Amino acid sequence: MAVARTRCVALIGVSGHPVDVEADVGAGVAGLHLIGMLDTALSEARDRVRSAVVNSRHPWPDTRITVSLFPASLPKRGSLFDLAIAVALLAAAGVVPAAKVAEPFFLGELGLDGSVRPVRGVLPAVLAAVAAGARTVVVPARNIAEASLVPDVTVVPAVTLSDLVSRLRHDGPAPPGGPPGPAGLIGPAVPYGSPGSPADGAGAGVGTGAGAIEGEVAAGPGGATGDGAGGAEGITGIRGITDDAGATADGAGGAVPDLADVAGQPFARRALEICAAGGHNFWMLGPPGTGKTMLAERLPTLLPPLERDQALEVTAIHSVAGVLPPDRPLLTRPPFVAPHHTATVAAIVGGGSGAVRPGAVSLAHRGVLFLDEAPEYPASVLDSLRQPLESGRVTVSRAQGTVTFPARFVLVLAANRCPCARPSRPDDPCRCSPAARRRYLARLSGPLLDRVDVKVTLYPSTRRELLADRRFIEPSRVVAERVLLARERAARRLAGTPWRCNAEIPARALHTVYRPPSRAMAPLLTCLDVGALSARGLDRVLRLAWTLADLAGKAGPEVAETNAALGLWLGEER
């Protein structure tokens, strides 16, 4: 009987912190005692661990067992620690060699029968383990594809506690397929995307038993998932856009949205292209049936694929939230999030009574957040968007501490002209009074609309307009190529800076390094003098002018670009 130690990770927001799990089996009144600032789910681990060990046919020490999670001042939540606690306890009891469990990280929840169940946040947890110097990480088999995204680490799948203990003890012949890996665990490291790796998808599932070496693992249906508990409260639409291979990111299969589906709104399609090229926020006002929702759903198809670091960042957020698609361990396309208008502030910006979860603004990071029928949202929800729109992150403060989530997204707002939203015809006009219409649209505050770069009014199209416009419609693929060229021009101009698109350029740089010539600034300064343009609005018009210049292939904005940008910001069709 002695003290044994292993390691795990505590997740706070989307950041992982290494935790040492120490177990002491010694004299005293029989019982399992957990210490180290635990929440309720972690305090209940004593019952799960005991049942898992007993049902795996390993002896349970009939003595006092103390398990300490260090550092004690770090909050620890969830069932992620079950496997590490069980392994440390068995090592302290002499069931497995203590030296072989000291270096690896163990992540996973235990079922009462000893099965190792998937958990949320595996990707950020493995990233934190590698940053702490880990060479080997043991994860649930259903999380293997997600964990294998991290390079330079041996990822070992665990199906049951009994199999894992057998591999640690080396009872019987070594499993076929390769020599023991680091720390005595079987299985060589498998680079993500190599033949036979979890990304390859060649296998039908996860191997079990002593012969389940890592090199034979392939993610089948249901691999690499969270605990399936769903996302934040009130979030009803989290959709993935297809990658170049044609598979949808959410695994739903279905038709891919295409800009060619939207007819009769050429000006709105052009505005959508501008927003995609510069990362600008978008506001649409118009009666039902004019294509507002269709336009918003097609914006992600115009955005370029996520870069490697962006994809890992977005995937980590969705993993922590528990909404990572089972068949897509790495999200390579910008996400599209459309919460219902009954969503709470916590559902939008993040929160929760226990562990703080990312909200819709973080799930839409590097993608699109669409608020349909925007005036129907509570004023507190709309006003909560101001901070992330400015800073690109959201900070959630609770009594237990403060958590910061990334939240840099393109905001798309859509609204009808009046509360009734009925089509107004000469024989059946809308019955809403002018005062009711003003009150309805006044729910969108001035400071919020001041942060929206492009404002467009949509009108119903006649049959002739629809037929005529179909000759000029371009598919998303064609428009996305122009967007990508514009983004590349902006990237070359912004090389050496932390900004990647025009919408991210701060005000100081706009008025120094990237200030247009005086002739191009003249119409903007005139509007600023008469109060038609605020100082924040001036900055957003300048960013928009740079995007128009990039789309036109110009070295910088001229009078035509600043005038067009001003008209888009004011909502005037120029």
ABEGO torsion letter per residue (X at the ends): XBBBBBBBBBBBEABBBBBBBBBBBBBEBBEBBBBGGBBAAAAAAAAAAAAAAAAAGBBBBBBBBBBBBOBAABBBBEAAAAAAAAAAAAAAAGABBAAAAAABBBBEBBBAAGBBBBBBGAAAAAAAAAAAGBABBBBBAAAAAAAAABBGBBBBBBABAAAAAAAAAGBEBBBBGEBBBBGGBBEBBBBBGBBGBAAAGABABBBBEAABBAAABBBBBGBGBBAGAEBBBGBABBBBBBBAAGBBAAGAEEBBBBAAABBGBAAAAAAAAAAAAAGBBBBBBEBBGAGAAAAAAAAAAABBBBBAAAAAAAAAAAAAAGABBAABABBABBBBBBBBAABBAAAAAEEEABBBBBBAAAAABGBBBBBBGAAABBAAAAAAAAAAAAAGBBBBBBAAEBBBBBBBBBBBBBBBABAAGBBBBAABBBABBAAAAAAAAAABBAAAAAABABBBBBBBBBAAAAAAAAAABBBAAAAAAAAAAAAAAAAAAABGBABABAAABBAAAAABAABBBAAAAAAAAAAAAAGABBAAAAAAAAAAAAAAAAAAGBABBBAAAAAAAAAAAAGBBX
